[in-house]
Amino acid sequence: QVQLVESGGGLVQPGGSLKLSCAASKIIFSLYAMGWYRQAPGKQRELVASITSGGTTNYADSVKGRFTISRDNAKNTVYLQMNSLKPEDTAVYFCNAIRGTARYWGQGTQVTVSS
């Protein structure tokens, strides 16, 4: 069974940093596009950042210049480095893997930005 396991969430003050990790198993990780999504209370899930199997990245306008997505195919892991965090970044962050019609989600990790 495919598993995506996120880690690295937590409570951080505004202006702080966190690095999220998502470890994948039971997929050929290098063939999948990977993404980070987030969902705040009462809001729809939204794409934060994505990275293709070839390494091309894409970011939501709200996080450009602050967040960086990267992947390590040897470790079957995708990362999200989040800097200059704002209260509006508070959400549950989900990892996503896509290849063709196959799509998998992690269970999510909570990020709370508050003083």
C-alpha positions, 0 to 999 in steps of 0.5 A: 500500500502506498504511503506518504508520511509528512513530518516537521510541522509545529508551532512557530512564531511569525517570521520563523522557519519550518521544514516539512518532509514527506517520505514516500513508500511503495511507489517509484518516487522518481517518476512522480510529480510531488506537491504540497497543499494546505487547508486552513479551517473553513477554507478549500485545500490549495496548492502551495508548491509542486515539483515535477519528476524532472525538477521543475517547480511551481509556487502559489503567489502567496508563498513565492520567495518564502517557500522552497520545494525540493526532492531527494529521489535517493531518499524518496522524500520531498521537502518544503522549506518555509521561511518568513512564516506568517499567521496566514500560513497556518493550516494543515499541510498535505503531501501529494504524489501524482503520475497519470491517473494515480494520485496519493495523499498523506495524512497531513501535518499541522503548521501553526504560526502564532506569537 
